[in-house]
Amino acid sequence: MSEKVLELEHVNAYYRENRQRKQILKDVTFSIYEGDIVGLVGASGSGKSTLCKAVLGLLKEYDGEIRHFTNRPQMVFQDPFRSLNPRKTIGWILEEPLKIHTRLSAKERKEQACKYLEKVHLSGEFYDRYPRELSGGQRQRVSLALALISGAKFILADEPLSALDVTVQAQILQLLKELKDSEGVSYLFVSHDIDVVSMICNRVLFLKDGHITEIEREQGKDANL
Ligand SMILES: Nc1ncnc2c1ncn2[C@@H]1O[C@H](COP(=O)(O)OP(=O)(O)OP(=O)(O)O)[C@@H](O)[C@H]1O
């Protein structure tokens, strides 16, 4: 049996608007296990971002239990250009968590950064480049390398493919699957596109009117992944 990485139990979440309390999530209960790729699907405004904020501990008003069993999750965003510091090189960006959390020397940090670039199939030549010098798909690869080098075992991917064209989408989907196998990461994969979700996710959560319903899928069935 796989280890649990995240558990939500009876989570209700609210926003305040004109002094009124508006409930967005209603009695949301689910778990994510090691090696899971869980899709989170719902119409615009159904509460997907609110659920992500809850998981990341960014919601002010909620009740219920949210338990993490690994390091804090890392986010991969729709537009990684906004999450990668435009003034820093890719090497600097990848080494930052190592500067904060480890005592590695500059040489060792560089080796690690290059190792993680390799894991996402980018060559060492990207080390000295700036985010603006990368394509959307390459930036998404750097975001994944950054999540991994930060020690994430659970990645929250919020519409990670929607800014990419179809060919690049397929490559990033393949990479997500590969990293799940090689690095043992799990994902909560947020999307409004059920086709994309059905290509990669082994479980799908549907969010409607604040409630979650879940279906189990046979993993990678539609995509031969
Ligand atoms: N800070 C806030 N204050 C008040 N209401 C909010 C706030 N943030 C979101 N909402 C409302 O909560 C509901 C859920 O929003 P949320 O952003 O979670 O939806 P979503 O499913 O992520 O939508 P989308 O797919 O369009 O990004 C919406 O009705 C939205 O207007």
The ligand as an SDF file (V2000), in Angstrom:
LIG
                    3D

 31 33  0  0  0  0  0  0  0  0999 V2000
  -10.5420   36.4270   -2.5870 N   0  0  0  0  0  0  0  0  0  0  0  0
  -11.8040   36.1540   -2.9010 C   0  0  0  0  0  0  0  0  0  0  0  0
  -12.8300   36.8050   -2.3000 N   0  0  0  0  0  0  0  0  0  0  0  0
  -14.1180   36.5200   -2.5910 C   0  0  0  0  0  0  0  0  0  0  0  0
  -14.4890   35.5720   -3.4910 N   0  0  0  0  0  0  0  0  0  0  0  0
  -13.5230   34.8960   -4.1240 C   0  0  0  0  0  0  0  0  0  0  0  0
  -12.1300   35.1490   -3.8840 C   0  0  0  0  0  0  0  0  0  0  0  0
  -11.4020   34.3110   -4.6600 N   0  0  0  0  0  0  0  0  0  0  0  0
  -12.2890   33.5830   -5.3740 C   0  0  0  0  0  0  0  0  0  0  0  0
  -13.5630   33.9210   -5.0670 N   0  0  0  0  0  0  0  0  0  0  0  0
  -14.7950   33.3150   -5.5930 C   0  0  0  0  0  0  0  0  0  0  0  0
  -14.7900   31.9490   -5.2160 O   0  0  0  0  0  0  0  0  0  0  0  0
  -15.3100   31.1310   -6.2770 C   0  0  0  0  0  0  0  0  0  0  0  0
  -14.2650   30.0650   -6.6230 C   0  0  0  0  0  0  0  0  0  0  0  0
  -13.1350   30.7150   -7.1810 O   0  0  0  0  0  0  0  0  0  0  0  0
  -11.8370   29.9180   -7.6470 P   0  0  0  0  0  0  0  0  0  0  0  0
  -10.8440   30.9470   -8.1150 O   0  0  0  0  0  0  0  0  0  0  0  0
  -11.4270   28.9860   -6.5800 O   0  0  0  0  0  0  0  0  0  0  0  0
  -12.4110   29.0900   -8.9030 O   0  0  0  0  0  0  0  0  0  0  0  0
  -11.6530   28.2500  -10.0420 P   0  0  0  0  0  0  0  0  0  0  0  0
  -12.3750   26.9640  -10.1620 O   0  0  0  0  0  0  0  0  0  0  0  0
  -10.1970   28.2040   -9.7280 O   0  0  0  0  0  0  0  0  0  0  0  0
  -11.8970   29.1510  -11.3390 O   0  0  0  0  0  0  0  0  0  0  0  0
  -11.0240   29.3000  -12.6760 P   0  0  0  0  0  0  0  0  0  0  0  0
  -11.0420   27.9800  -13.3820 O   0  0  0  0  0  0  0  0  0  0  0  0
  -11.7790   30.3520  -13.4490 O   0  0  0  0  0  0  0  0  0  0  0  0
   -9.6480   29.7570  -12.2800 O   0  0  0  0  0  0  0  0  0  0  0  0
  -15.6470   32.0820   -7.4110 C   0  0  0  0  0  0  0  0  0  0  0  0
  -17.0250   32.3420   -7.3420 O   0  0  0  0  0  0  0  0  0  0  0  0
  -14.8450   33.3200   -7.1130 C   0  0  0  0  0  0  0  0  0  0  0  0
  -15.4980   34.4700   -7.6070 O   0  0  0  0  0  0  0  0  0  0  0  0
  1  2  1  0
  2  3  1  0
  2  7  2  0
  3  4  2  0
  4  5  1  0
  5  6  2  0
  6  7  1  0
  6 10  1  0
  7  8  1  0
  8  9  2  0
  9 10  1  0
 10 11  1  0
 11 12  1  0
 11 30  1  0
 12 13  1  0
 13 14  1  0
 13 28  1  0
 14 15  1  0
 15 16  1  0
 16 17  2  0
 16 18  1  0
 16 19  1  0
 19 20  1  0
 20 21  2  0
 20 22  1  0
 20 23  1  0
 23 24  1  0
 24 25  2  0
 24 26  1  0
 24 27  1  0
 28 29  1  0
 28 30  1  0
 30 31  1  0
M  END
$$$$
